[in-house]
Amino acid sequence: MATNEEPDLGALRSPTDPATDAAGAASEENVIVRFPGPPPRKLSEVMDQLILEFHMRSVTLREVIGVLHGRAYNLLMLLLSLPFLLPMPLPGLSSVLGLVIAVIALRLTLGQKPWLPARLLDRPLPPKFFPTLLGGARRILRLLEVMLKPRQLWLTASPLLGQLHAFIIFVAALVLLLPLPPGANFPPALCIVIMAGGLLERDGRFILAGYLAFALNGVFFALFAIFGQKLYQLIWNAITG
């Protein structure tokens, strides 16, 4: 019966034949090559597939996760943060998107397998949601695709560090759930995009940039609390040009 296990070459050689042992050792050293799995898909490939799959109809998060495959949850957190970076309307959706990100990040923070309740998984998103989102975010995704690469791997090697990174995303997602005025969700969403991108491609520099963005969020909201409306108007005018 065929299996996915590698055969035991030692069991196939005769233990009484030294020549066979020597040849077998050479074979093990020179012939057996452990090829890595297929390289992960580029962000642009994922983006094109989402647009193709969900161009004209509503879609559930369960279907999206099925399309995203192995890196589903980090990609999902990144993609669901993008609407907050774009001037696209999110009537009734902003709290749902923030809640999905928060639930995923909380599970990762606790060292548990990512999971979403069925009520969120089966909630339909509007028709053309992903084509509209990805069309507007194309430049951002292209930039991420060029910049992200594995480096400073020690920042992603430890499970405890991974839980700390996820906690930063969780806190930023909680901010997205707050009833903030338009534009005020931009800083925490940017933090999530940077951190999720770093986790997605094991890019330690992006992860460090995510911590910097998180610190700047603290400064932003502290100033927002102090100066209120004047600061908000200034930032919103800068974002919208």
N, C-alpha and C positions, 0 to 999 in steps of 0.2 A: 504493500500500500504506500502511495507516495505521501511524503510529509515535507514540512518546511525545515526540518532539522538537518544539519550537516552530517554526512556519514562519518563514522569513526574509522579514520584511515589506519589507525594502529590495529584495529581488529581485522582488517583486510589483509595484513601482511603476515607472512609466516614468521613466528618468533624464533625459529631455528635457523633462519637464513640470514647471516650477517650482511651479505650484499644487498639483500632486499631491504634490511633495516636501514642501511646507509642511503640507498636510493630513495626509500620512503621519506627519510629525514630531509633529503634534498628537495623532494617533491613538496613536502609540507612548507619548506622555507621559501621555495621559488614559485610554486604553482598556486597555492591557496592565497587569493587576494580578496580581502573583505572590502567590497565596493560599498560606498555609502548609498543611502536611499536616494530617491529622486530629489533634485534641489527644490526648495519651496517655491511656489508660484510668486511671480512679481506682483506688486500692487496693481500695476496696470492691467495684468491678465485677470486678476480678481475683479477689478472694476468693470472690464469689458464683459465678463461673464454675468455679473449682476445686472448690468444694463440689458444684456440679451435675454436673460431669464425672466426679468420682471419689468419688461418695457411698458406693457399696456394694462396690467392688472394689479390689484392689491396683492400684498404678500404678507405672510406671517414670519415672525422671527424664527420659527422652527424650520421653515423653508430656507431662510437665509443661512442658518447654521449648517444645514445640509450642503449648501453650495460652497461654503467657506472651508469645510473639511477640518484638517488637523489643527490649524491655527485659528479656529473659529472665534474663540472668545476674546483674544487680544485684538484680532481684526474687528470684531463686532464693537468692542469698546471704542476703538479708533474711529470707525465709520459713524457710530451713533453720536460721537462728539462733534463731527464735522458740521452738522446743521447750525450749531451755536456759533460757528466761525463765519457763517455766511448770512447775508441779509435775506433769508428765505423764511416764509411764514410757517409757524409751527403751532397752529391752533389746537389745543388739547393734547399735543404730542410732547411738549418740552418736559413735562413731569414724567411721562412714560419713559422717554429715552434716558432721562437722568436716573430713574428708578432701575432700569435694566442694567445700566453701567454700575450703579451702586451695589446691586445684588451680586453681580459677577465679581466685583472687586472685593466685597466682603467675604465671599467664599474663598477667594485666593488669599486674603489676609489671614484667614483662619487655617490656611494650609489644607483646604478641602478642594475637591474636584469642582470646577465651575458647574453651576446648575441654575436653571431658571424655573419658576413655577409654571404650570401648564397655562395658567391664565395669561401670563405675559408671552409665553411661546406662541400661543394661538391667537393673540390679538392682531388683527389685520392692520397693516400700514396702508396709507392712501395709495391709489394707483399712481404710477410714475414717480413714486417717492424716491427710489434709488436712481433712476435716470436723471431726475432733476438735481438730486444731491450730488451725484458723482460728476454730472456735467459742470456744475458750479465749482466743485472742489478739484477738478482735473489738475490744475496747476499745483495745488498743494500736494496731491498724491504723487505727481511726477517728481516734485522736489524731494519728497520723502524717499521715493524709490532710488533717486540718485545718491542721496546723502547717507541713508541707512546702510550699515554693514557691520558684521561682527567685529568688535574691538573692546578693549578693556573688559575681557570676559569674566574677570574675577567678580565684577559687579552682578553677574547673573549666575554664578556658579553655586551660590549658597541658597538653600531653601529659605533660610531666615531672612536673607536679604531680599529674596523674591517676595516674601510676605510683607516686608517693609515697603517695597515699591508699590505693591498692591494697596497698602493702606493709604498712601499718598493719593492714588486714584480714587479710592473710596471717599476720602474727605472732600476732594474736588467734586465728586459726583453729588455729594450731599448739598454742596453749594448750588449745583444746578437745580436741585429740587426746591430751592427757596423762591418765593415770589419776588424776584428781582426785576427792576425795570429793563426794557430792551437794551441790549448791548453789555449789560453788566455780567452776563454769562460768558462773555468772550474769554476773560482771563482763565477761569477754571477749566473751560473746554480746551483751551490751548495747552494747558498743563497736562490734561488727559491724553491729548493727541501725541504730545512729545513723549510722555512716559510709556504709553501703550506701544508707540512705534519702537522705542528702545527695547522693550520686552519682546516685541515681535521678532526683531532681527538680532537680539542679544547685543545691542549697541550700547556699551557702557557710557559713551560720551552723551548720547541722547538721554540716558537715564539721569546723568548728572545735570543735564540741561533741564530735565523735568523737575528736579529738586530746586534748581534756581527759579524756574517758573512758579513753583509752589511758594517759595519765599516771597517772590514779587506779588503773588496773590495776597499774601498776608499784608504786605505794605499797601497794596491797592485798596483792600477792603477796610483797613484801618483808616486810611485817608478818606475813603468813601464815608465812613461813619462820622468822621470829624467835619468834613467840608460838605458832605451831602450833595445837594442838587447842583451846585456850581461845578464840582468835580465831575459829576456824571455827564453834564452837558458838554464839558470840555472833551472828555474821552469819547463820547458818542459822536461828536462832530469830527474828531480825528479819525475814528474808524470809518465813518461814512464818507469822509472826504469833503 
